[in-house]
């Protein structure tokens, strides 16, 4: 699973100049569907707080759940793995060239029978996954993707999953700020 090392690297936030920063990002749907061509995302900037002071910006940064943010260096290094599976969308950021990546490769790749999950009692929908077991015949070969909790369910909004090939490329090119959790 793809994550950001927020202990060592700065996070991004919608810039101060945006009227309602808290709601500015909510109107964008990063839930596996393409965004309209030419869409302009709100400007972003590093968070200015005591926890992030003095930390560098990495080649990936936390912005919002389910949204991957990559530096220009990361997009150049990973572009062939990214573009067939989503949209690389420019972000306005005074501190450097960054891009939001909208993952549109959504797979019914979670083996619900073998995974350890908790369901909502009222609806039976998946509430939490404690141990992921993937359907290898479904996810095999895709370097980056999101999953659904079954054929007739919503996708898992926050988590981005990546292949060993993706992890190896990040390490081989010296990209910073990435953190990976091995799931299976």
N, CA and C atoms as a LAMMPS dump frame, in Angstrom:
ITEM: TIMESTEP
0
ITEM: NUMBER OF ATOMS
552
ITEM: BOX BOUNDS ff ff ff
-5.0000000000000000e+02 5.0000000000000000e+02
-5.0000000000000000e+02 5.0000000000000000e+02
-5.0000000000000000e+02 5.0000000000000000e+02
ITEM: ATOMS id mol type element x y z
1 1 1 N 0.847 -1.162 0
2 1 2 C 0 0 0
3 1 3 C 0.899 1.235 0
4 2 1 N 0.503 2.215 -0.777
5 2 2 C 1.265 3.46 -0.892
6 2 3 C 0.873 4.41 0.229
7 3 1 N 1.873 4.991 0.858
8 3 2 C 1.644 5.98 1.901
9 3 3 C 2.744 7.029 1.802
10 4 1 N 2.655 8.048 2.63
11 4 2 C 3.621 9.143 2.655
12 4 3 C 4.296 9.159 4.016
13 5 1 N 5.59 9.385 4.02
14 5 2 C 6.345 9.47 5.269
15 5 3 C 6.181 10.872 5.848
16 6 1 N 5.074 11.073 6.574
17 6 2 C 4.776 12.397 7.12
18 6 3 C 5.624 12.736 8.346
19 7 1 N 6.354 11.757 8.859
20 7 2 C 7.254 12.033 9.986
21 7 3 C 8.486 12.813 9.529
22 8 1 N 8.921 12.552 8.285
23 8 2 C 10.152 13.175 7.783
24 8 3 C 9.918 14.244 6.726
25 9 1 N 8.721 14.274 6.118
26 9 2 C 8.474 15.174 4.993
27 9 3 C 7.21 15.995 5.212
28 10 1 N 7.198 17.188 4.632
29 10 2 C 6.066 18.102 4.762
30 10 3 C 4.821 17.568 4.072
31 11 1 N 3.687 18.002 4.595
32 11 2 C 2.394 17.728 3.987
33 11 3 C 1.958 18.984 3.232
34 12 1 N 1.039 18.813 2.295
35 12 2 C 0.483 19.951 1.566
36 12 3 C -0.953 20.183 2.013
37 13 1 N -1.41 21.408 1.803
38 13 2 C -2.775 21.806 2.133
39 13 3 C -3.216 22.809 1.081
40 14 1 N -4.522 22.974 0.932
41 14 2 C -5.03 24 0.026
42 14 3 C -4.511 25.351 0.511
43 15 1 N -4.051 26.185 -0.412
44 15 2 C -3.386 27.453 -0.084
45 15 3 C -4.296 28.425 0.662
46 16 1 N -3.662 29.284 1.455
47 16 2 C -4.378 30.299 2.257
48 16 3 C -5.294 31.178 1.41
49 17 1 N -4.91 31.419 0.162
50 17 2 C -5.681 32.348 -0.682
51 17 3 C -7.056 31.807 -1.07
52 18 1 N -7.307 30.516 -0.866
53 18 2 C -8.603 29.914 -1.213
54 18 3 C -9.585 30.212 -0.092
55 19 1 N -10.775 30.707 -0.456
56 19 2 C -11.752 31.194 0.52
57 19 3 C -12.083 30.164 1.61
58 20 1 N -12.542 29.007 1.265
59 20 2 C -12.888 27.998 2.27
60 20 3 C -12.023 26.775 2.039
61 21 1 N -10.832 26.81 2.641
62 21 2 C -9.836 25.762 2.406
63 21 3 C -10.367 24.375 2.734
64 22 1 N -11.143 24.268 3.786
65 22 2 C -11.62 22.972 4.235
66 22 3 C -12.517 22.305 3.186
67 23 1 N -13.338 23.081 2.525
68 23 2 C -14.275 22.531 1.543
69 23 3 C -13.728 22.526 0.124
70 24 1 N -12.648 23.251 -0.117
71 24 2 C -12.137 23.419 -1.481
72 24 3 C -11.81 22.096 -2.155
73 25 1 N -11.255 21.153 -1.417
74 25 2 C -10.841 19.889 -2.016
75 25 3 C -11.989 18.892 -2.101
76 26 1 N -12.997 19.046 -1.249
77 26 2 C -14.096 18.079 -1.17
78 26 3 C -14.896 17.969 -2.464
79 27 1 N -14.946 19.029 -3.262
80 27 2 C -15.765 18.975 -4.474
81 27 3 C -15.115 18.159 -5.599
82 28 1 N -13.855 17.79 -5.429
83 28 2 C -13.178 16.988 -6.433
84 28 3 C -13.33 15.518 -6.077
85 29 1 N -13.694 14.741 -7.036
86 29 2 C -13.971 13.332 -6.809
87 29 3 C -12.763 12.505 -7.224
88 30 1 N -12.018 12.024 -6.274
89 30 2 C -10.878 11.158 -6.546
90 30 3 C -11.255 9.733 -6.144
91 31 1 N -12.405 9.292 -6.628
92 31 2 C -12.931 7.983 -6.266
93 31 3 C -12.955 7.029 -7.447
94 32 1 N -11.941 7.112 -8.284
95 32 2 C -11.798 6.133 -9.349
96 32 3 C -12.377 6.517 -10.69
97 33 1 N -12.979 7.695 -10.783
98 33 2 C -13.538 8.141 -12.056
99 33 3 C -12.719 9.318 -12.587
100 34 1 N -12.585 9.405 -13.906
101 34 2 C -11.823 10.529 -14.471
102 34 3 C -12.478 11.872 -14.162
103 35 1 N -11.648 12.869 -13.935
104 35 2 C -12.113 14.238 -13.782
105 35 3 C -12.176 14.873 -15.168
106 36 1 N -13.004 15.902 -15.351
107 36 2 C -13.122 16.53 -16.674
108 36 3 C -11.784 17.07 -17.184
109 37 1 N -11.59 16.982 -18.478
110 37 2 C -10.367 17.503 -19.106
111 37 3 C -10.246 18.991 -18.812
112 38 1 N -9.029 19.446 -18.524
113 38 2 C -8.764 20.864 -18.289
114 38 3 C -9.168 21.364 -16.912
115 39 1 N -9.569 20.479 -16.021
116 39 2 C -9.985 20.896 -14.684
117 39 3 C -8.819 21.579 -13.963
118 40 1 N -9.125 22.64 -13.237
119 40 2 C -8.101 23.333 -12.449
120 40 3 C -8.328 23.021 -10.982
121 41 1 N -7.333 22.435 -10.368
122 41 2 C -7.397 22.113 -8.952
123 41 3 C -6.973 23.332 -8.139
124 42 1 N -7.423 23.435 -6.891
125 42 2 C -7.033 24.607 -6.088
126 42 3 C -5.533 24.618 -5.822
127 43 1 N -4.946 25.811 -5.666
128 43 2 C -3.515 25.885 -5.359
129 43 3 C -3.221 25.267 -3.995
130 44 1 N -2.008 24.729 -3.862
131 44 2 C -1.599 24.092 -2.614
132 44 3 C -0.3 24.704 -2.109
133 45 1 N -0.027 24.476 -0.821
134 45 2 C 1.205 24.948 -0.207
135 45 3 C 1.545 24.018 0.956
136 46 1 N 2.787 24.028 1.399
137 46 2 C 3.131 23.224 2.574
138 46 3 C 2.372 23.708 3.804
139 47 1 N 2.013 22.791 4.669
140 47 2 C 1.376 23.153 5.937
141 47 3 C 2.384 23.934 6.777
142 48 1 N 1.9 25.005 7.358
143 48 2 C 2.772 25.847 8.191
144 48 3 C 2.397 25.626 9.647
145 49 1 N 3.029 24.635 10.265
146 49 2 C 2.807 24.404 11.685
147 49 3 C 4.095 23.9 12.316
148 50 1 N 4.112 23.825 13.619
149 50 2 C 5.326 23.421 14.338
150 50 3 C 5.754 22.001 14.01
151 51 1 N 4.809 21.128 13.694
152 51 2 C 5.151 19.731 13.397
153 51 3 C 5.906 19.574 12.078
154 52 1 N 5.626 20.45 11.113
155 52 2 C 6.252 20.329 9.798
156 52 3 C 7.404 21.304 9.578
157 53 1 N 7.6 22.235 10.483
158 53 2 C 8.645 23.24 10.311
159 53 3 C 10.014 22.579 10.161
160 54 1 N 10.734 22.967 9.134
161 54 2 C 12.074 22.451 8.891
162 54 3 C 12.119 21.158 8.087
163 55 1 N 10.976 20.545 7.858
164 55 2 C 10.958 19.315 7.054
165 55 3 C 10.992 19.679 5.57
166 56 1 N 11.672 18.876 4.762
167 56 2 C 11.687 19.13 3.318
168 56 3 C 10.413 18.595 2.66
169 57 1 N 10.145 19.07 1.466
170 57 2 C 9.104 18.465 0.64
171 57 3 C 9.715 17.242 -0.034
172 58 1 N 8.989 16.153 -0.028
173 58 2 C 9.462 14.945 -0.694
174 58 3 C 8.967 14.88 -2.128
175 59 1 N 9.231 13.754 -2.765
176 59 2 C 8.741 13.537 -4.127
177 59 3 C 7.312 13.033 -4.134
178 60 1 N 6.762 12.795 -2.959
179 60 2 C 5.338 12.565 -2.768
180 60 3 C 4.961 13.306 -1.498
181 61 1 N 3.711 13.721 -1.405
182 61 2 C 3.271 14.482 -0.236
183 61 3 C 1.822 14.145 0.073
184 62 1 N 1.476 14.227 1.347
185 62 2 C 0.087 14.018 1.742
186 62 3 C -0.706 15.282 1.468
187 63 1 N -1.876 15.127 0.847
188 63 2 C -2.776 16.249 0.6
189 63 3 C -4.185 15.921 1.087
190 64 1 N -4.729 14.799 0.635
191 64 2 C -6.083 14.379 1.012
192 64 3 C -6.178 12.869 0.832
193 65 1 N -7.14 12.264 1.516
194 65 2 C -7.322 10.811 1.427
195 65 3 C -7.6 10.398 -0.018
196 66 1 N -6.902 9.366 -0.453
197 66 2 C -7.137 8.82 -1.783
198 66 3 C -6.496 9.581 -2.923
199 67 1 N -5.737 10.626 -2.603
200 67 2 C -5.092 11.442 -3.632
201 67 3 C -3.583 11.288 -3.5
202 68 1 N -2.962 10.782 -4.533
203 68 2 C -1.504 10.719 -4.56
204 68 3 C -0.991 12.038 -5.114
205 69 1 N 0.043 12.575 -4.493
206 69 2 C 0.685 13.792 -4.982
207 69 3 C 2.137 13.451 -5.275
208 70 1 N 2.58 13.796 -6.48
209 70 2 C 3.939 13.484 -6.899
210 70 3 C 4.641 14.736 -7.404
211 71 1 N 5.942 14.806 -7.158
212 71 2 C 6.768 15.884 -7.707
213 71 3 C 6.972 15.638 -9.199
214 72 1 N 7.51 16.65 -9.859
215 72 2 C 7.831 16.486 -11.281
216 72 3 C 8.848 15.357 -11.469
217 73 1 N 9.822 15.271 -10.574
218 73 2 C 10.827 14.207 -10.642
219 73 3 C 10.156 12.832 -10.557
220 74 1 N 9.174 12.682 -9.669
221 74 2 C 8.472 11.405 -9.519
222 74 3 C 7.648 11.077 -10.761
223 75 1 N 6.996 12.075 -11.333
224 75 2 C 6.192 11.838 -12.54
225 75 3 C 7.096 11.417 -13.694
226 76 1 N 8.269 12.026 -13.8
227 76 2 C 9.211 11.626 -14.851
228 76 3 C 9.694 10.194 -14.634
229 77 1 N 9.941 9.817 -13.399
230 77 2 C 10.451 8.48 -13.088
231 77 3 C 9.375 7.397 -13.165
232 78 1 N 8.129 7.765 -12.857
233 78 2 C 7.049 6.779 -12.746
234 78 3 C 5.974 6.918 -13.818
235 79 1 N 6.121 7.885 -14.69
236 79 2 C 5.071 8.214 -15.655
237 79 3 C 4.52 7.045 -16.437
238 80 1 N 5.384 6.141 -16.894
239 80 2 C 4.902 5 -17.677
240 80 3 C 4.082 4.03 -16.831
241 81 1 N 4.283 4.049 -15.508
242 81 2 C 3.493 3.212 -14.607
243 81 3 C 2.192 3.921 -14.202
244 82 1 N 2.182 5.234 -14.24
245 82 2 C 1.029 6.009 -13.79
246 82 3 C -0.021 6.236 -14.876
247 83 1 N 0.4 6.772 -16
248 83 2 C -0.545 7.292 -16.996
249 83 3 C -1.594 6.295 -17.492
250 84 1 N -1.283 5.014 -17.695
251 84 2 C -2.339 4.097 -18.143
252 84 3 C -3.397 3.8 -17.07
253 85 1 N -3.16 4.26 -15.841
254 85 2 C -4.02 3.878 -14.725
255 85 3 C -4.632 5.071 -13.994
256 86 1 N -4.557 6.256 -14.623
257 86 2 C -5.146 7.429 -13.998
258 86 3 C -4.753 8.709 -14.692
259 87 1 N -5.032 9.813 -14.023
260 87 2 C -4.775 11.145 -14.573
261 87 3 C -3.697 11.865 -13.764
262 88 1 N -2.72 12.419 -14.464
263 88 2 C -1.693 13.253 -13.85
264 88 3 C -2.157 14.701 -14.023
265 89 1 N -2.516 15.337 -12.9
266 89 2 C -3.13 16.663 -12.941
267 89 3 C -2.229 17.693 -12.264
268 90 1 N -1.864 18.768 -12.973
269 90 2 C -0.953 19.755 -12.388
270 90 3 C -1.568 20.477 -11.192
271 91 1 N -0.724 20.717 -10.21
272 91 2 C -1.105 21.506 -9.036
273 91 3 C -0.329 22.81 -9.069
274 92 1 N -0.959 23.888 -8.667
275 92 2 C -0.259 25.162 -8.511
276 92 3 C 0.368 25.166 -7.129
277 93 1 N 1.701 25.281 -7.107
278 93 2 C 2.428 25.283 -5.84
279 93 3 C 3.68 26.13 -6.017
280 94 1 N 3.819 27.168 -5.222
281 94 2 C 4.959 28.072 -5.341
282 94 3 C 6.283 27.39 -5.012
283 95 1 N 6.22 26.317 -4.225
284 95 2 C 7.438 25.657 -3.769
285 95 3 C 7.989 24.634 -4.759
286 96 1 N 7.294 24.361 -5.838
287 96 2 C 7.795 23.408 -6.826
288 96 3 C 6.688 22.867 -7.707
289 97 1 N 7.081 22.035 -8.674
290 97 2 C 6.105 21.442 -9.59
291 97 3 C 5.602 20.125 -9.002
292 98 1 N 4.306 20.113 -8.686
293 98 2 C 3.662 18.928 -8.134
294 98 3 C 2.419 18.601 -8.939
295 99 1 N 2.037 17.329 -8.861
296 99 2 C 0.895 16.826 -9.616
297 99 3 C 0.056 15.937 -8.71
298 100 1 N -1.267 16.101 -8.801
299 100 2 C -2.173 15.169 -8.14
300 100 3 C -2.371 14.012 -9.116
301 101 1 N -2.398 12.806 -8.599
302 101 2 C -2.647 11.651 -9.444
303 101 3 C -4 11.056 -9.069
304 102 1 N -4.913 11.1 -10.028
305 102 2 C -6.251 10.555 -9.85
306 102 3 C -6.253 9.118 -10.373
307 103 1 N -6.199 8.157 -9.468
308 103 2 C -6.178 6.747 -9.857
309 103 3 C -7.557 6.365 -10.381
310 104 1 N -7.599 5.911 -11.625
311 104 2 C -8.872 5.481 -12.22
312 104 3 C -8.921 3.974 -12.453
313 105 1 N -7.864 3.277 -12.124
314 105 2 C -7.847 1.809 -12.221
315 105 3 C -8.459 1.273 -10.92
316 106 1 N -9.716 0.869 -10.995
317 106 2 C -10.444 0.357 -9.831
318 106 3 C -10.763 -1.105 -10.092
319 107 1 N -10.337 -1.96 -9.173
320 107 2 C -10.462 -3.4 -9.372
321 107 3 C -11.295 -4.044 -8.27
322 108 1 N -12.021 -5.081 -8.644
323 108 2 C -12.708 -5.933 -7.667
324 108 3 C -11.694 -7.009 -7.291
325 109 1 N -10.642 -6.574 -6.594
326 109 2 C -9.493 -7.437 -6.365
327 109 3 C -9.309 -7.91 -4.937
328 110 1 N -10.241 -7.605 -4.053
329 110 2 C -10.123 -8.034 -2.661
330 110 3 C -10.872 -9.353 -2.476
331 111 1 N -10.183 -10.347 -1.983
332 111 2 C -10.816 -11.636 -1.69
333 111 3 C -11.509 -11.507 -0.336
334 112 1 N -12.817 -11.27 -0.375
335 112 2 C -13.577 -11.015 0.843
336 112 3 C -13.634 -12.221 1.766
337 113 1 N -13.55 -13.42 1.211
338 113 2 C -13.614 -14.636 2.026
339 113 3 C -12.32 -14.864 2.808
340 114 1 N -11.185 -14.544 2.214
341 114 2 C -9.891 -14.808 2.85
342 114 3 C -9.332 -13.614 3.624
343 115 1 N -9.807 -12.416 3.326
344 115 2 C -9.36 -11.22 4.041
345 115 3 C -10.008 -11.175 5.42
346 116 1 N -9.363 -10.464 6.331
347 116 2 C -9.948 -10.252 7.654
348 116 3 C -10.621 -8.887 7.627
349 117 1 N -11.955 -8.881 7.693
350 117 2 C -12.714 -7.636 7.549
351 117 3 C -13.746 -7.506 8.663
352 118 1 N -14.178 -6.268 8.877
353 118 2 C -15.279 -5.974 9.784
354 118 3 C -16.352 -5.279 8.958
355 119 1 N -17.592 -5.687 9.171
356 119 2 C -18.706 -5.125 8.408
357 119 3 C -19.603 -4.271 9.304
358 120 1 N -20.299 -3.315 8.684
359 120 2 C -21.316 -2.556 9.394
360 120 3 C -22.474 -3.499 9.694
361 121 1 N -22.926 -3.553 10.946
362 121 2 C -24.029 -4.467 11.285
363 121 3 C -25.324 -4.149 10.536
364 122 1 N -25.586 -2.88 10.296
365 122 2 C -26.86 -2.485 9.674
366 122 3 C -26.95 -2.825 8.191
367 123 1 N -25.824 -2.687 7.468
368 123 2 C -25.875 -2.866 6.012
369 123 3 C -25.078 -4.069 5.511
370 124 1 N -24.146 -4.551 6.317
371 124 2 C -23.285 -5.633 5.865
372 124 3 C -22.129 -5.167 4.999
373 125 1 N -22.068 -3.86 4.726
374 125 2 C -20.96 -3.326 3.922
375 125 3 C -19.666 -3.389 4.724
376 126 1 N -18.564 -3.433 4.001
377 126 2 C -17.255 -3.497 4.649
378 126 3 C -16.965 -2.169 5.341
379 127 1 N -16.613 -2.251 6.623
380 127 2 C -16.27 -1.065 7.401
381 127 3 C -14.757 -0.915 7.499
382 128 1 N -14.045 -2.02 7.707
383 128 2 C -12.597 -1.981 7.916
384 128 3 C -11.984 -3.282 7.417
385 129 1 N -10.793 -3.162 6.839
386 129 2 C -10.031 -4.347 6.444
387 129 3 C -8.819 -4.425 7.36
388 130 1 N -8.673 -5.548 8.053
389 130 2 C -7.548 -5.737 8.965
390 130 3 C -6.408 -6.508 8.296
391 131 1 N -6.768 -7.407 7.381
392 131 2 C -5.763 -8.166 6.63
393 131 3 C -6.271 -8.323 5.208
394 132 1 N -5.487 -7.797 4.274
395 132 2 C -5.858 -7.841 2.864
396 132 3 C -5.356 -9.132 2.232
397 133 1 N -6.23 -9.797 1.512
398 133 2 C -5.845 -10.901 0.644
399 133 3 C -6.436 -10.56 -0.72
400 134 1 N -5.543 -10.433 -1.699
401 134 2 C -5.971 -10.016 -3.025
402 134 3 C -6.209 -11.206 -3.948
403 135 1 N -7.066 -10.982 -4.926
404 135 2 C -7.281 -11.946 -6.004
405 135 3 C -6.158 -11.683 -7.011
406 136 1 N -5.143 -12.529 -7.001
407 136 2 C -3.963 -12.269 -7.828
408 136 3 C -4.298 -12.275 -9.317
409 137 1 N -5.299 -13.034 -9.71
410 137 2 C -5.672 -13.054 -11.126
411 137 3 C -6.321 -11.734 -11.553
412 138 1 N -6.806 -10.947 -10.598
413 138 2 C -7.428 -9.659 -10.899
414 138 3 C -6.404 -8.525 -10.835
415 139 1 N -5.566 -8.517 -9.81
416 139 2 C -4.651 -7.375 -9.618
417 139 3 C -3.3 -7.551 -10.297
418 140 1 N -2.968 -8.766 -10.711
419 140 2 C -1.658 -9.03 -11.305
420 140 3 C -1.358 -8.123 -12.48
421 141 1 N -0.188 -7.505 -12.447
422 141 2 C 0.249 -6.69 -13.582
423 141 3 C -0.091 -5.213 -13.492
424 142 1 N -0.942 -4.811 -12.564
425 142 2 C -1.277 -3.398 -12.444
426 142 3 C -0.348 -2.74 -11.428
427 143 1 N 0.372 -1.687 -11.817
428 143 2 C 1.335 -1.071 -10.899
429 143 3 C 0.704 -0.181 -9.831
430 144 1 N -0.486 0.383 -10.102
431 144 2 C -1.164 1.24 -9.126
432 144 3 C -2.661 1.117 -9.345
433 145 1 N -3.408 0.985 -8.238
434 145 2 C -4.847 0.786 -8.369
435 145 3 C -5.547 1.049 -7.039
436 146 1 N -6.873 1.158 -7.123
437 146 2 C -7.745 1.184 -5.955
438 146 3 C -8.602 -0.07 -6.029
439 147 1 N -9.21 -0.427 -4.885
440 147 2 C -10.053 -1.613 -4.896
441 147 3 C -11.468 -1.283 -4.445
442 148 1 N -12.371 -2.156 -4.889
443 148 2 C -13.742 -2.138 -4.402
444 148 3 C -13.862 -3.268 -3.391
445 149 1 N -14.845 -3.171 -2.54
446 149 2 C -15.097 -4.205 -1.531
447 149 3 C -16.023 -5.284 -2.067
448 150 1 N -15.976 -5.552 -3.332
449 150 2 C -16.839 -6.565 -3.923
450 150 3 C -17.472 -6.021 -5.188
451 151 1 N -18.098 -6.889 -5.973
452 151 2 C -18.6 -6.488 -7.29
453 151 3 C -19.694 -5.425 -7.257
454 152 1 N -20.471 -5.336 -6.185
455 152 2 C -21.577 -4.367 -6.12
456 152 3 C -21.38 -3.343 -5.017
457 153 1 N -20.135 -3.021 -4.715
458 153 2 C -19.889 -2.124 -3.594
459 153 3 C -19.137 -0.88 -4.02
460 154 1 N -19.014 0.021 -3.07
461 154 2 C -18.22 1.232 -3.271
462 154 3 C -16.749 0.87 -3.249
463 155 1 N -15.936 1.738 -3.845
464 155 2 C -14.514 1.484 -3.775
465 155 3 C -13.953 1.986 -2.461
466 156 1 N -12.793 1.497 -2.138
467 156 2 C -12.098 1.903 -0.923
468 156 3 C -11.429 3.239 -1.223
469 157 1 N -11.973 4.32 -0.718
470 157 2 C -11.573 5.664 -1.124
471 157 3 C -10.148 6.035 -0.768
472 158 1 N -9.705 5.715 0.425
473 158 2 C -8.444 6.257 0.885
474 158 3 C -7.196 5.518 0.469
475 159 1 N -7.273 4.226 0.292
476 159 2 C -6.066 3.449 0.066
477 159 3 C -5.696 3.362 -1.418
478 160 1 N -4.394 3.493 -1.661
479 160 2 C -3.831 3.298 -2.992
480 160 3 C -2.885 2.115 -2.901
481 161 1 N -3.037 1.188 -3.809
482 161 2 C -2.229 -0.024 -3.79
483 161 3 C -1.257 0.005 -4.955
484 162 1 N -0.053 -0.48 -4.71
485 162 2 C 0.976 -0.486 -5.741
486 162 3 C 1.651 -1.848 -5.792
487 163 1 N 2.243 -2.129 -6.939
488 163 2 C 2.927 -3.4 -7.158
489 163 3 C 4.381 -3.329 -6.693
490 164 1 N 5.007 -4.488 -6.653
491 164 2 C 6.441 -4.533 -6.343
492 164 3 C 7.237 -3.758 -7.386
493 165 1 N 6.806 -3.793 -8.633
494 165 2 C 7.482 -3.045 -9.697
495 165 3 C 7.486 -1.551 -9.381
496 166 1 N 6.374 -1.03 -8.897
497 166 2 C 6.265 0.377 -8.531
498 166 3 C 7.236 0.695 -7.383
499 167 1 N 7.215 -0.135 -6.337
500 167 2 C 8.098 0.059 -5.177
501 167 3 C 9.561 0.024 -5.612
502 168 1 N 9.911 -0.958 -6.433
503 168 2 C 11.289 -1.084 -6.912
504 168 3 C 11.721 0.138 -7.705
505 169 1 N 10.832 0.687 -8.522
506 169 2 C 11.164 1.872 -9.323
507 169 3 C 11.392 3.08 -8.418
508 170 1 N 10.557 3.244 -7.422
509 170 2 C 10.732 4.363 -6.471
510 170 3 C 12.102 4.267 -5.813
511 171 1 N 12.45 3.082 -5.351
512 171 2 C 13.739 2.894 -4.674
513 171 3 C 14.913 3.081 -5.627
514 172 1 N 14.811 2.542 -6.841
515 172 2 C 15.909 2.613 -7.812
516 172 3 C 16.184 4.042 -8.271
517 173 1 N 15.159 4.886 -8.273
518 173 2 C 15.329 6.262 -8.747
519 173 3 C 15.574 7.25 -7.614
520 174 1 N 15.619 6.761 -6.372
521 174 2 C 15.942 7.62 -5.233
522 174 3 C 14.863 8.618 -4.867
523 175 1 N 13.618 8.316 -5.183
524 175 2 C 12.527 9.229 -4.834
525 175 3 C 12.321 9.25 -3.32
526 176 1 N 11.941 10.408 -2.803
527 176 2 C 11.828 10.578 -1.354
528 176 3 C 10.375 10.781 -0.929
529 177 1 N 10.126 10.504 0.349
530 177 2 C 8.812 10.759 0.935
531 177 3 C 7.86 9.576 0.867
532 178 1 N 8.212 8.569 0.121
533 178 2 C 7.339 7.398 -0.03
534 178 3 C 7.495 6.461 1.163
535 179 1 N 6.387 5.856 1.527
536 179 2 C 6.385 4.805 2.53
537 179 3 C 5.451 3.715 2.018
538 180 1 N 5.876 2.485 2.143
539 180 2 C 5.066 1.375 1.632
540 180 3 C 4.798 0.386 2.754
541 181 1 N 3.593 -0.144 2.739
542 181 2 C 3.215 -1.195 3.671
543 181 3 C 2.971 -2.457 2.865
544 182 1 N 3.737 -3.498 3.166
545 182 2 C 3.573 -4.799 2.494
546 182 3 C 2.316 -5.449 3.056
547 183 1 N 1.394 -5.843 2.186
548 183 2 C 0.128 -6.38 2.637
549 183 3 C 0.003 -7.881 2.48
550 184 1 N 0.648 -8.447 1.509
551 184 2 C 0.529 -9.904 1.31
552 184 3 C 1.835 -10.477 0.791
